[in-house]
């Protein structure tokens, strides 16, 4: 393969509509990362790096962010946030390389999904260890794990809608009308939750930035109060949203 230009990789790796994917494209991707990622994708294409190793690298940075943040201190929070930005950059790049080189695959989609699972789980568990203040089991670690379990359940509930529809022979695409709960009350609650965007508290990009803010406050106060408040918030949102999402799926027409 000849050495492509950044413009060529951008055109081939970012087809029309990719930034408008409501449930798949992160706001940070639309805002700035999709502008940067073609430069890295071009580098990978020129080196003939397949997309799947890029996804493995994405997973590594995601998990490393959770490991680093567990050490405590402002420096670890900043480094973890940087790792999450690299994770997001690689998350954009692996798909761009796959599309440009024509190497999209079921395995690639699977690895990408697993990468999101393990990265967000690692960050939340690391946050719990950070809030504990020492390397031993305790209530704050348990809260971090509860938040991580909530995230895993939300993702599993979403993915299993696709699995259930596939097993039933239904098409993968679900209309917006089918997404809405039948109950007007539940539909209103879903719209309210979507407008408030409380779920973003437990997503990797937003959470990594909140951890930095909490670390700055902790450094000013000389304790772990802000980090512990953040852990409680994450655990609450994770548990409540996993249950609410489960109810929303069953109350809608997504499984019909």
Backbone as CSV, one residue per row, in Angstrom:
resi,resn,N_x,N_y,N_z,CA_x,CA_y,CA_z,C_x,C_y,C_z
1,UNK,0.848,-1.199,0.000,0.000,0.000,0.000,0.882,1.246,0.000
2,UNK,0.561,2.210,-0.894,1.317,3.455,-0.928,1.036,4.264,0.330
3,UNK,1.884,5.268,0.543,1.702,6.093,1.729,0.555,7.078,1.511
4,UNK,-0.559,6.874,2.190,-1.707,7.762,1.986,-1.529,9.069,2.745
5,UNK,-2.250,10.070,2.324,-2.238,11.349,3.030,-3.242,11.303,4.178
6,UNK,-3.121,12.265,5.075,-4.071,12.360,6.184,-5.479,12.587,5.645
7,UNK,-5.594,13.402,4.606,-6.905,13.685,4.012,-7.537,12.414,3.453
8,UNK,-6.731,11.560,2.836,-7.254,10.309,2.281,-7.729,9.377,3.384
9,UNK,-6.954,9.275,4.448,-7.351,8.414,5.568,-8.591,8.976,6.252
10,UNK,-8.658,10.290,6.377,-9.840,10.910,6.971,-11.085,10.598,6.134
11,UNK,-10.955,10.725,4.824,-12.096,10.476,3.941,-12.541,9.017,3.987
12,UNK,-11.570,8.103,4.008,-11.915,6.689,4.027,-12.284,6.157,5.392
13,UNK,-11.682,6.732,6.430,-11.918,6.230,7.783,-13.060,6.881,8.508
14,UNK,-13.480,8.053,8.009,-14.592,8.776,8.629,-15.675,9.028,7.585
15,UNK,-16.437,7.989,7.237,-17.502,8.173,6.248,-18.574,9.127,6.755
16,UNK,-19.379,9.614,5.848,-20.439,10.557,6.204,-21.347,9.967,7.278
17,UNK,-21.648,10.780,8.275,-22.570,10.358,9.329,-21.917,9.766,10.551
18,UNK,-20.601,9.534,10.512,-19.962,8.854,11.643,-19.996,9.709,12.909
19,UNK,-19.885,11.024,12.754,-19.911,11.896,13.924,-21.324,12.092,14.464
20,UNK,-22.316,11.745,13.663,-23.702,11.959,14.072,-24.307,10.739,14.749
21,UNK,-23.532,9.680,14.959,-24.062,8.478,15.615,-24.347,8.803,17.075
22,UNK,-25.620,8.902,17.417,-26.023,9.394,18.740,-25.530,8.499,19.860
23,UNK,-25.707,7.190,19.734,-25.396,6.273,20.828,-23.993,5.691,20.761
24,UNK,-23.254,5.962,19.702,-21.946,5.341,19.541,-20.796,6.345,19.535
25,UNK,-21.077,7.569,19.166,-20.012,8.568,19.059,-20.008,9.462,20.297
26,UNK,-18.894,9.473,21.005,-18.785,10.296,22.208,-18.697,11.765,21.821
27,UNK,-19.229,12.634,22.690,-19.203,14.071,22.388,-17.772,14.581,22.192
28,UNK,-16.824,14.006,22.937,-15.430,14.429,22.787,-14.888,14.043,21.413
29,UNK,-15.393,12.938,20.874,-15.011,12.546,19.526,-15.485,13.563,18.505
30,UNK,-16.748,13.965,18.649,-17.298,14.965,17.729,-16.621,16.317,17.899
31,UNK,-16.303,16.668,19.137,-15.779,18.000,19.430,-14.337,18.192,18.960
32,UNK,-13.483,17.196,19.235,-12.066,17.407,18.887,-11.305,16.144,18.486
33,UNK,-11.668,14.976,19.033,-10.814,13.813,18.802,-10.860,13.310,17.369
34,UNK,-12.022,13.434,16.703,-12.099,13.021,15.302,-11.293,13.939,14.384
35,UNK,-10.958,15.126,14.885,-10.084,16.009,14.112,-8.625,15.568,14.232
36,UNK,-8.280,14.983,15.377,-6.896,14.571,15.635,-6.603,13.143,15.180
37,UNK,-7.593,12.265,15.320,-7.349,10.832,15.109,-6.834,10.460,13.722
38,UNK,-7.237,11.128,12.623,-6.698,10.729,11.317,-5.178,10.828,11.213
39,UNK,-4.563,11.719,11.988,-3.100,11.823,11.963,-2.466,10.546,12.521
40,UNK,-3.030,10.046,13.641,-2.527,8.795,14.203,-2.894,7.619,13.309
41,UNK,-4.115,7.637,12.771,-4.550,6.554,11.885,-3.663,6.465,10.650
42,UNK,-3.272,7.612,10.111,-2.377,7.629,8.948,-1.027,7.010,9.293
43,UNK,-0.541,7.315,10.488,0.720,6.728,10.964,0.614,5.205,11.010
44,UNK,-0.500,4.695,11.547,-0.691,3.243,11.632,-0.831,2.616,10.244
45,UNK,-1.563,3.280,9.362,-1.757,2.745,8.008,-0.425,2.662,7.273
46,UNK,0.390,3.679,7.405,1.693,3.682,6.725,2.610,2.589,7.262
47,UNK,2.453,2.251,8.545,3.254,1.169,9.133,2.615,-0.203,8.932
48,UNK,1.436,-0.215,8.290,0.690,-1.454,8.037,0.275,-2.152,9.338
49,UNK,-0.058,-1.374,10.338,-0.528,-1.942,11.611,-1.996,-2.320,11.458
50,UNK,-2.375,-3.578,11.714,-3.779,-3.980,11.620,-4.616,-3.290,12.698
51,UNK,-5.930,-3.220,12.521,-6.770,-2.521,13.501,-6.838,-3.186,14.869
52,UNK,-6.832,-4.522,14.930,-7.009,-5.187,16.229,-5.891,-4.887,17.234
53,UNK,-4.613,-4.862,16.832,-3.581,-4.460,17.797,-3.778,-3.043,18.332
54,UNK,-4.361,-2.171,17.521,-4.662,-0.814,17.992,-5.722,-0.875,19.088
55,UNK,-6.693,-1.765,18.910,-7.732,-1.932,19.934,-7.136,-2.487,21.221
56,UNK,-6.216,-3.430,21.103,-5.537,-3.952,22.304,-4.778,-2.831,23.019
57,UNK,-4.158,-1.956,22.246,-3.440,-0.825,22.836,-4.416,0.116,23.543
58,UNK,-5.579,0.309,22.928,-6.632,1.109,23.561,-7.018,0.525,24.914
59,UNK,-7.216,-0.789,24.948,-7.572,-1.469,26.193,-6.483,-1.289,27.245
60,UNK,-5.234,-1.371,26.824,-4.113,-1.243,27.759,-4.107,0.128,28.425
61,UNK,-4.314,1.173,27.640,-4.334,2.523,28.217,-5.538,2.712,29.132
62,UNK,-6.669,2.101,28.774,-7.843,2.192,29.632,-7.617,1.544,30.981
63,UNK,-7.044,0.352,30.972,-6.769,-0.357,32.226,-5.684,0.365,33.023
64,UNK,-4.661,0.854,32.333,-3.588,1.592,33.012,-4.117,2.824,33.739
65,UNK,-5.133,3.449,33.175,-5.701,4.626,33.838,-6.266,4.255,35.201
66,UNK,-6.906,3.078,35.283,-7.429,2.619,36.565,-6.336,2.263,37.551
67,UNK,-5.265,1.674,37.055,-4.134,1.313,37.917,-3.467,2.568,38.466
68,UNK,-3.216,3.531,37.590,-2.521,4.757,37.991,-3.337,5.563,38.990
69,UNK,-4.638,5.686,38.740,-5.464,6.533,39.602,-5.557,5.980,41.021
70,UNK,-5.352,4.681,41.173,-5.438,4.060,42.500,-4.325,4.517,43.437
71,UNK,-3.236,5.045,42.893,-2.095,5.427,43.725,-2.328,6.704,44.527
72,UNK,-3.309,7.489,44.154,-3.584,8.708,44.895,-2.677,9.854,44.501
73,UNK,-3.043,11.053,44.945,-2.253,12.230,44.614,-2.735,12.897,43.337
74,UNK,-2.396,14.148,43.179,-2.833,14.908,42.006,-2.180,14.399,40.728
75,UNK,-0.910,14.027,40.813,-0.181,13.593,39.617,-0.834,12.370,38.986
76,UNK,-1.298,11.432,39.822,-1.904,10.209,39.290,-3.241,10.504,38.622
77,UNK,-3.989,11.462,39.165,-5.266,11.840,38.564,-5.053,12.462,37.185
78,UNK,-4.062,13.335,37.083,-3.758,13.980,35.799,-3.267,12.952,34.786
79,UNK,-2.401,12.038,35.224,-1.877,11.009,34.325,-2.987,10.073,33.859
80,UNK,-3.894,9.714,34.765,-5.020,8.852,34.396,-5.910,9.539,33.365
81,UNK,-6.153,10.837,33.548,-6.963,11.585,32.582,-6.279,11.625,31.217
82,UNK,-4.948,11.765,31.216,-4.189,11.750,29.961,-4.303,10.387,29.286
83,UNK,-4.198,9.317,30.067,-4.333,7.967,29.518,-5.716,7.754,28.907
84,UNK,-6.743,8.319,29.539,-8.095,8.177,29.002,-8.236,8.930,27.681
85,UNK,-7.565,10.063,27.556,-7.586,10.781,26.281,-6.898,9.959,25.189
86,UNK,-5.802,9.299,25.541,-5.123,8.425,24.575,-6.015,7.235,24.237
87,UNK,-6.684,6.708,25.242,-7.654,5.617,25.050,-8.732,6.033,24.046
88,UNK,-9.262,7.239,24.200,-10.285,7.729,23.281,-9.719,7.929,21.878
89,UNK,-8.498,8.447,21.802,-7.844,8.639,20.507,-7.676,7.307,19.780
90,UNK,-7.211,6.293,20.496,-7.034,4.966,19.903,-8.373,4.333,19.552
91,UNK,-9.402,4.637,20.342,-10.744,4.122,20.065,-11.268,4.674,18.745
92,UNK,-10.935,5.918,18.446,-11.295,6.487,17.144,-10.440,5.881,16.032
93,UNK,-9.167,5.705,16.329,-8.203,5.308,15.306,-8.389,3.873,14.819
94,UNK,-8.708,2.944,15.734,-8.813,1.545,15.293,-9.905,1.369,14.238
95,UNK,-11.038,2.033,14.440,-12.114,1.945,13.458,-11.764,2.623,12.147
96,UNK,-11.058,3.747,12.238,-10.657,4.455,11.018,-9.695,3.614,10.185
97,UNK,-8.750,2.976,10.848,-7.809,2.100,10.138,-8.548,0.922,9.515
98,UNK,-9.491,0.345,10.275,-10.256,-0.796,9.765,-11.068,-0.408,8.533
99,UNK,-11.719,0.749,8.584,-12.539,1.171,7.449,-11.678,1.547,6.242
100,UNK,-10.574,2.252,6.479,-9.737,2.681,5.357,-9.095,1.488,4.653
101,UNK,-8.656,0.512,5.422,-7.961,-0.646,4.838,-8.909,-1.781,4.458
102,UNK,-10.194,-1.612,4.730,-11.158,-2.664,4.416,-11.023,-3.884,5.303
103,UNK,-10.580,-3.684,6.549,-10.346,-4.812,7.456,-11.302,-4.784,8.642
104,UNK,-12.499,-4.280,8.427,-13.507,-4.354,9.484,-13.869,-5.819,9.703
105,UNK,-14.167,-6.178,10.946,-14.459,-7.578,11.251,-15.332,-7.686,12.486
106,UNK,-15.969,-8.836,12.621,-16.772,-9.119,13.815,-15.865,-9.146,15.041
107,UNK,-14.672,-9.722,14.884,-13.720,-9.778,15.999,-13.341,-8.375,16.459
108,UNK,-13.189,-7.461,15.511,-12.844,-6.090,15.854,-13.939,-5.409,16.657
109,UNK,-15.182,-5.633,16.247,-16.318,-5.067,16.986,-16.358,-5.637,18.396
110,UNK,-16.141,-6.947,18.500,-16.156,-7.619,19.808,-15.062,-7.061,20.721
111,UNK,-13.855,-6.946,20.194,-12.737,-6.425,20.989,-12.998,-4.991,21.436
112,UNK,-13.583,-4.206,20.562,-13.879,-2.818,20.900,-14.862,-2.744,22.061
113,UNK,-15.888,-3.581,22.033,-16.873,-3.600,23.119,-16.220,-4.030,24.431
114,UNK,-15.418,-5.092,24.368,-14.732,-5.567,25.577,-13.795,-4.488,26.111
115,UNK,-13.159,-3.765,25.205,-12.265,-2.687,25.615,-12.964,-1.631,26.437
116,UNK,-14.184,-1.287,26.045,-14.953,-0.307,26.813,-15.349,-0.857,28.180
117,UNK,-15.720,-2.127,28.218,-16.068,-2.764,29.500,-14.898,-2.664,30.478
118,UNK,-13.758,-3.217,30.082,-12.644,-3.350,31.025,-12.061,-1.994,31.415
119,UNK,-12.076,-1.036,30.500,-11.492,0.276,30.796,-12.319,1.031,31.827
120,UNK,-13.628,1.072,31.640,-14.475,1.798,32.583,-14.544,1.084,33.929
121,UNK,-14.543,-0.239,33.904,-14.531,-1.001,35.158,-13.233,-0.738,35.919
122,UNK,-12.108,-0.771,35.208,-10.807,-0.543,35.853,-10.732,0.842,36.479
123,UNK,-11.241,1.849,35.775,-11.172,3.220,36.290,-12.002,3.375,37.563
124,UNK,-13.172,2.763,37.605,-14.034,2.873,38.782,-13.471,2.106,39.975
125,UNK,-12.923,0.934,39.725,-12.301,0.190,40.825,-11.076,0.943,41.333
126,UNK,-10.289,1.494,40.414,-9.137,2.300,40.818,-9.549,3.503,41.644
127,UNK,-10.670,4.112,41.290,-11.187,5.245,42.058,-11.565,4.817,43.470
128,UNK,-12.157,3.617,43.594,-12.500,3.109,44.921,-11.270,2.887,45.786
129,UNK,-10.222,2.322,45.189,-8.963,2.119,45.920,-8.365,3.470,46.312
130,UNK,-8.438,4.427,45.420,-7.931,5.773,45.697,-8.661,6.384,46.893
131,UNK,-9.982,6.237,46.914,-10.783,6.790,48.010,-10.502,6.089,49.334
132,UNK,-10.123,4.812,49.265,-9.792,4.071,50.482,-8.563,4.668,51.166
133,UNK,-7.646,5.178,50.345,-6.469,5.841,50.900,-5.329,4.911,51.230
134,UNK,-5.523,3.628,51.043,-4.468,2.648,51.309,-4.782,1.370,50.545
135,UNK,-3.753,0.544,50.378,-3.906,-0.664,49.575,-4.450,-1.816,50.419
136,UNK,-5.716,-1.702,50.773,-6.378,-2.787,51.493,-7.872,-2.697,51.241
137,UNK,-8.563,-3.806,51.484,-10.004,-3.843,51.264,-10.706,-2.928,52.255
138,UNK,-11.828,-2.380,51.831,-12.591,-1.501,52.705,-13.853,-1.033,52.022
139,UNK,-14.620,-0.233,52.720,-15.906,0.218,52.207,-15.819,1.026,50.932
140,UNK,-14.784,1.852,50.805,-14.650,2.673,49.600,-14.310,1.833,48.376
141,UNK,-13.522,0.800,48.588,-13.220,-0.124,47.486,-14.494,-0.829,47.043
142,UNK,-15.310,-1.228,48.014,-16.576,-1.898,47.696,-17.496,-0.969,46.909
143,UNK,-17.544,0.304,47.300,-18.364,1.265,46.559,-17.867,1.430,45.123
144,UNK,-16.547,1.468,44.948,-15.993,1.546,43.602,-16.354,0.325,42.776
145,UNK,-16.323,-0.834,43.400,-16.697,-2.067,42.705,-18.185,-2.086,42.391
146,UNK,-19.008,-1.527,43.283,-20.452,-1.446,43.028,-20.727,-0.563,41.818
147,UNK,-20.011,0.558,41.737,-20.152,1.436,40.575,-19.717,0.719,39.297
148,UNK,-18.612,-0.027,39.385,-18.114,-0.782,38.229,-19.113,-1.843,37.795
149,UNK,-19.735,-2.507,38.767,-20.750,-3.509,38.444,-21.940,-2.853,37.749
150,UNK,-22.321,-1.662,38.221,-23.417,-0.944,37.578,-23.115,-0.635,36.126
151,UNK,-21.900,-0.175,35.856,-21.483,0.117,34.481,-21.528,-1.144,33.624
152,UNK,-21.002,-2.239,34.167,-20.990,-3.501,33.422,-22.404,-3.968,33.104
153,UNK,-23.313,-3.821,34.066,-24.699,-4.239,33.852,-25.377,-3.385,32.785
154,UNK,-25.145,-2.080,32.822,-25.749,-1.203,31.813,-25.289,-1.605,30.415
155,UNK,-23.999,-1.852,30.266,-23.467,-2.253,28.968,-23.997,-3.625,28.553
156,UNK,-24.075,-4.547,29.521,-24.591,-5.883,29.220,-26.062,-5.824,28.822
157,UNK,-26.829,-4.984,29.504,-28.250,-4.832,29.161,-28.407,-4.295,27.744
158,UNK,-27.566,-3.339,27.374,-27.609,-2.773,26.024,-27.212,-3.811,24.984
159,UNK,-26.107,-4.500,25.221,-25.622,-5.490,24.260,-26.573,-6.667,24.117
160,UNK,-27.213,-7.052,25.210,-28.098,-8.213,25.154,-29.413,-7.934,24.452
161,UNK,-29.766,-6.667,24.270,-30.901,-6.349,23.408,-30.579,-6.788,21.982
162,UNK,-29.356,-6.481,21.542,-28.913,-6.883,20.201,-28.875,-8.403,20.093
163,UNK,-28.355,-9.072,21.130,-28.276,-10.536,21.136,-29.667,-11.151,21.066
164,UNK,-30.580,-10.649,21.896,-31.937,-11.197,21.936,-32.646,-11.010,20.599
165,UNK,-32.490,-9.840,20.006,-33.132,-9.591,18.709,-32.541,-10.483,17.619
166,UNK,-31.222,-10.686,17.658,-30.583,-11.548,16.663,-31.065,-12.990,16.793
167,UNK,-31.169,-13.473,18.023,-31.624,-14.847,18.250,-33.080,-15.038,17.834
168,UNK,-33.858,-13.951,17.925,-35.269,-14.022,17.541,-35.478,-13.737,16.058
169,UNK,-34.399,-13.454,15.342,-34.500,-13.173,13.921,-34.992,-11.781,13.596
170,UNK,-34.900,-10.866,14.567,-35.338,-9.484,14.353,-34.184,-8.643,13.812
171,UNK,-34.480,-7.576,13.079,-33.406,-6.715,12.563,-32.670,-6.011,13.697
172,UNK,-31.407,-5.687,13.453,-30.595,-5.043,14.489,-31.045,-3.619,14.776
173,UNK,-31.413,-2.884,13.744,-31.781,-1.475,13.899,-33.100,-1.345,14.648
174,UNK,-33.121,-0.434,15.625,-34.312,-0.186,16.431,-34.730,1.262,16.226
175,UNK,-36.001,1.472,15.951,-36.489,2.832,15.726,-36.533,3.608,17.036
176,UNK,-36.528,4.918,16.924,-36.610,5.774,18.110,-37.923,5.548,18.842
177,UNK,-38.998,5.302,18.108,-40.300,5.049,18.732,-40.262,3.783,19.577
178,UNK,-39.558,2.761,19.085,-39.460,1.504,19.832,-38.595,1.651,21.071
179,UNK,-37.715,2.632,21.083,-36.844,2.859,22.236,-37.608,3.450,23.415
180,UNK,-38.686,4.173,23.118,-39.423,4.858,24.178,-40.294,3.889,24.966
181,UNK,-40.334,4.019,26.301,-41.219,3.171,27.118,-42.680,3.404,26.757
182,UNK,-43.499,2.377,26.921,-44.926,2.508,26.637,-45.593,3.461,27.615
183,UNK,-45.177,3.413,28.864,-45.743,4.269,29.902,-45.296,5.718,29.707
184,UNK,-46.247,6.641,29.761,-45.906,8.058,29.609,-45.022,8.537,30.753
185,UNK,-45.257,7.993,31.956,-44.443,8.369,33.110,-43.003,7.926,32.949
186,UNK,-42.807,6.674,32.518,-41.454,6.168,32.297,-40.780,6.889,31.136
187,UNK,-41.575,7.221,30.127,-41.030,7.943,28.978,-40.531,9.323,29.394
188,UNK,-41.286,9.981,30.267,-40.872,11.290,30.776,-39.599,11.170,31.608
189,UNK,-39.544,10.126,32.450,-38.356,9.900,33.285,-37.133,9.638,32.412
190,UNK,-37.317,8.887,31.336,-36.204,8.592,30.417,-35.702,9.869,29.756
191,UNK,-36.629,10.726,29.320,-36.227,11.986,28.684,-35.522,12.903,29.675
192,UNK,-36.004,12.902,30.918,-35.390,13.738,31.947,-33.962,13.275,32.240
193,UNK,-33.796,11.945,32.389,-32.462,11.396,32.651,-31.518,11.684,31.492
194,UNK,-32.059,11.602,30.274,-31.241,11.879,29.092,-30.833,13.347,29.041
195,UNK,-31.746,14.231,29.430,-31.452,15.666,29.414,-30.424,16.037,30.476
196,UNK,-30.549,15.427,31.654,-29.619,15.727,32.747,-28.252,15.084,32.534
197,UNK,-28.246,13.995,31.738,-27.005,13.285,31.396,-26.236,12.811,32.635
198,UNK,-26.978,12.334,33.627,-26.329,11.865,34.853,-25.462,10.637,34.604
199,UNK,-25.781,9.880,33.547,-25.015,8.671,33.246,-23.563,8.978,32.896
200,UNK,-23.295,10.213,32.486,-21.930,10.560,32.087,-20.953,10.562,33.259
201,UNK,-21.484,10.628,34.471,-20.619,10.600,35.657,-19.787,9.325,35.691
202,UNK,-20.329,8.227,35.162,-19.639,6.939,35.230,-19.021,6.536,33.891
203,UNK,-18.946,7.470,32.950,-18.266,7.194,31.693,-16.813,7.658,31.784
204,UNK,-15.936,6.944,31.122,-14.495,7.109,31.339,-13.989,8.535,31.137
205,UNK,-14.364,9.174,30.042,-13.823,10.507,29.751,-14.255,11.511,30.808
206,UNK,-15.564,11.562,31.069,-16.081,12.509,32.056,-15.562,12.195,33.453
207,UNK,-15.547,10.905,33.798,-15.101,10.504,35.132,-13.640,10.872,35.356
208,UNK,-12.799,10.677,34.352,-11.378,11.001,34.519,-11.179,12.488,34.805
209,UNK,-11.996,13.328,34.187,-11.903,14.774,34.436,-12.431,15.130,35.823
210,UNK,-13.501,14.449,36.241,-14.038,14.673,37.588,-13.037,14.233,38.654
211,UNK,-12.292,13.175,38.365,-11.267,12.713,39.308,-10.182,13.773,39.481
212,UNK,-9.809,14.432,38.389,-8.818,15.512,38.482,-9.356,16.654,39.345
213,UNK,-10.610,17.033,39.121,-11.221,18.102,39.921,-11.236,17.710,41.395
214,UNK,-11.638,16.461,41.679,-11.667,15.982,43.066,-10.269,15.979,43.674
215,UNK,-9.272,15.613,42.881,-7.892,15.583,43.375,-7.400,16.980,43.735
216,UNK,-7.784,17.968,42.936,-7.404,19.357,43.233,-8.043,19.808,44.546
217,UNK,-9.327,19.484,44.721,-10.025,19.844,45.962,-9.402,19.125,47.155
218,UNK,-9.088,17.842,46.966,-8.451,17.077,48.050,-7.108,17.689,48.444
219,UNK,-6.336,18.105,47.445,-5.031,18.710,47.725,-5.193,20.011,48.508
220,UNK,-6.237,20.752,48.194,-6.499,22.014,48.892,-6.964,21.770,50.328
221,UNK,-7.838,20.756,50.504,-8.395,20.476,51.831,-7.484,19.604,52.686
222,UNK,-6.603,18.858,52.029,-5.704,17.981,52.768,-6.318,16.674,53.202
223,UNK,-7.380,16.241,52.523,-7.994,14.944,52.832,-8.549,14.335,51.542
224,UNK,-9.381,13.294,51.683,-9.940,12.604,50.519,-11.444,12.826,50.389
225,UNK,-11.940,13.899,50.986,-13.388,14.129,51.021,-14.001,14.209,49.626
226,UNK,-13.389,14.975,48.727,-13.953,15.152,47.388,-13.950,13.841,46.607
227,UNK,-12.867,13.096,46.704,-12.794,11.801,46.015,-13.841,10.841,46.550
228,UNK,-14.055,10.858,47.843,-15.044,9.962,48.438,-16.468,10.350,48.063
229,UNK,-16.727,11.640,47.966,-18.037,12.091,47.483,-18.255,11.606,46.052
230,UNK,-17.207,11.679,45.240,-17.293,11.224,43.849,-17.566,9.729,43.777
231,UNK,-16.930,8.944,44.641,-17.167,7.496,44.655,-18.616,7.195,45.015
232,UNK,-19.135,7.875,46.016,-20.536,7.679,46.416,-21.468,8.022,45.254
233,UNK,-21.192,9.137,44.580,-22.016,9.546,43.443,-21.971,8.507,42.328
234,UNK,-20.783,7.984,42.046,-20.630,6.971,40.994,-21.372,5.690,41.345
235,UNK,-21.266,5.265,42.599,-21.955,4.051,43.031,-23.463,4.235,42.931
236,UNK,-23.945,5.384,43.365,-25.383,5.664,43.309,-25.878,5.668,41.867
237,UNK,-25.184,6.411,41.012,-25.591,6.499,39.608,-25.494,5.135,38.931
238,UNK,-24.425,4.392,39.199,-24.246,3.084,38.577,-25.346,2.108,38.939
239,UNK,-25.677,2.031,40.219,-26.706,1.093,40.677,-28.085,1.518,40.189
240,UNK,-28.419,2.794,40.367,-29.745,3.282,39.973,-29.932,3.203,38.462
241,UNK,-28.927,3.624,37.699,-29.056,3.623,36.245,-29.111,2.218,35.668
242,UNK,-28.419,1.261,36.278,-28.487,-0.117,35.778,-29.895,-0.674,35.945
243,UNK,-30.526,-0.381,37.083,-31.904,-0.837,37.306,-32.868,-0.083,36.392
244,UNK,-32.695,1.242,36.289,-33.582,2.052,35.458,-33.477,1.653,33.986
245,UNK,-32.268,1.354,33.537,-32.072,0.949,32.142,-32.731,-0.396,31.878
246,UNK,-32.627,-1.312,32.831,-33.274,-2.624,32.716,-34.785,-2.464,32.576
247,UNK,-35.370,-1.627,33.432,-36.814,-1.377,33.378,-37.188,-0.712,32.059
248,UNK,-36.360,0.235,31.608,-36.630,0.944,30.361,-36.651,-0.003,29.167
249,UNK,-35.740,-0.964,29.150,-35.701,-1.940,28.052,-36.970,-2.778,28.032
250,UNK,-37.353,-3.299,29.195,-38.535,-4.157,29.271,-39.826,-3.385,29.009
251,UNK,-39.836,-2.105,29.363,-41.045,-1.296,29.200,-41.187,-0.719,27.792
252,UNK,-40.177,-0.900,26.959,-40.213,-0.379,25.592,-40.537,-1.505,24.613
253,UNK,-40.409,-1.197,23.330,-40.652,-2.207,22.288,-39.340,-2.681,21.659
254,UNK,-38.248,-2.513,22.398,-36.952,-2.927,21.860,-36.848,-4.436,21.663
255,UNK,-37.615,-5.194,22.416,-37.540,-6.654,22.332,-38.689,-7.226,21.505
256,UNK,-39.281,-6.407,20.684,-40.394,-6.865,19.832,-40.015,-6.750,18.359
